[in-house]
Amino acid sequence: MHKIWLIIKREYLTRVRKRSFLVTTLLIPLLMFGLIFSMIFLAARSEESQTIAVVDESGYFINKLDTVNKDYQFRYTQFAKGESNVDLMKRMDADILVRIFPFKGNHPDSVILYKEGSASLSVKEFIGGELTSIYQIKQMQDAGINKASIDSINASEISIKSFDLKNNKETHSEIASAIGYAMGFLIYMIIFIYGAGVMRGVMEEKTNRIAEVIVSSVKPFQLMMGKIIGIAFVGLTQFLLWMILMLSLQLLLPLLISDLREPMQVGMALSPDMESVQAMAENPSLSFYHAILDQNWTLIICCFLFYFLGGYLLYASMFAAVGSLVNEDPQEAQQLTIPITMPIIFGFIIMASTAKDPNSSLAVFGSLFPLTSPIVMLSRIPYGVPGWQLALSMILLIAGFILMTWLSAKIYRTGILLYGKKVTWREVFKWIRYS
């Protein structure tokens, strides 16, 4: 155990002290923050109010288009004698010209939008939606339906809530889906990134002949386990630093973008102890805030840490075994990792379908099968998973890790000292059988 600890310490300190570790640990949160900041800043600044000149030759839509929307300002006008579309837009200082031609029968002949350059999809959808809404009201009025009935029909909406009979509390499928998908995707990325890191580390030591020196002092199994656990600690350190930096940087967003200050103050003022159903019904932000707090975060965080470590250790042992088989040709690594990556991708596909039916047979199988459970089970936990399924999934994952480590160790102890020969899967199975 002492030798394994020395290898863990060496792997951890060697990687943490690298300049690349410091750069990626600091750079990735800064890049993500910069991307989020740029998207919010551009969204806040690029949506400047556009002036729309409306020439309504039908006479029906005048003063009926939305004039409240802060992104668009409508100005009604008519063509002067001999005036062109360009001249009218200059006179009205307009960005867009909407020309509504006279009705033919009971239907507008056509509506044409003029703009310098191509009109954006959002502009076309907004103007089209406004004109369609007004025209539909006209059709209903022509059919003898009064405006009060129309407004009542348009305002009517059926709100559906779901409750858990076991816990007697409201459930929120949308939030559960978002949390589950985010956690499953994180595990998916972590397995790929740090599992591949273990494989590269083994390949480097083998090609540089460092492994020969190390194996003279420790057993191959001790070397493999020390490397796997050491890199796991590196991943945990980097992940925790990313979380701290991202949370710290997020606090700067309201200070840099004034539009976010008011929602932040409102969110801070909300108390999780408020029990007014009417207040939450009138305030969607308050309802969303309570729905987030209502999640079982203790279970979610504990399960995330367990499946993070279990999934990583399971796949890292396989990646280490593959790294020991590779000589100097990188294409060998790509070919040999296909059997490893397929279950990860399969788990990601099952996770994507879990949002539609978290209790389907496929979702239950994926959350129990050790090679896919780290991804699929995390996407199911926010929905509520039966205790026996969660316990069985954890037991199977631990058993799968032990079995896979035992098999990988058999491959590793032979492959790490094998040079100059391309290994086939047939030979690998022989090593497992006879070693």
Secondary structure, 3 states (H helix, E strand, C coil): CHHHHHHHHHHHHHHHCCHHHHHHHHHHHHHHHHHHHHHHHHHHHHCCCEEEEEEECCCCCCCCCCCCCCCEEEEECCCCCCCCHHHHHHHCCCCEEEEECCEECCEECCEEEEECCCCCHHHHHHHHHHHHHHHHHHHHHHCCCCHHHHHHHHHCCCCCCEEECCCCEEECHHHHHHHHHHHHHHHHHHHHHHHHHHHHHHHHHHHCCHHHHHHCCCCHHHHHHHHHHHHHHHHHHHHHHHHHHHHHHHCCHHHHCHHHHHHHHHHHHCCCCCCCHHHHHHCHHHHHHHHHHCCCHHHHHHHHHHHHHHHHHHHHHHHHHHHHHCCCCHHHHHHHCHHHHHHHHHHHHHHHHHCCCCCCHHHHHHHHCCCCHHHHHHHHHHHCCCHHHHHHHHHHHHHHHHHHHHHHHHHHHHHCCCCCCCCCHHHHHHHHHHC
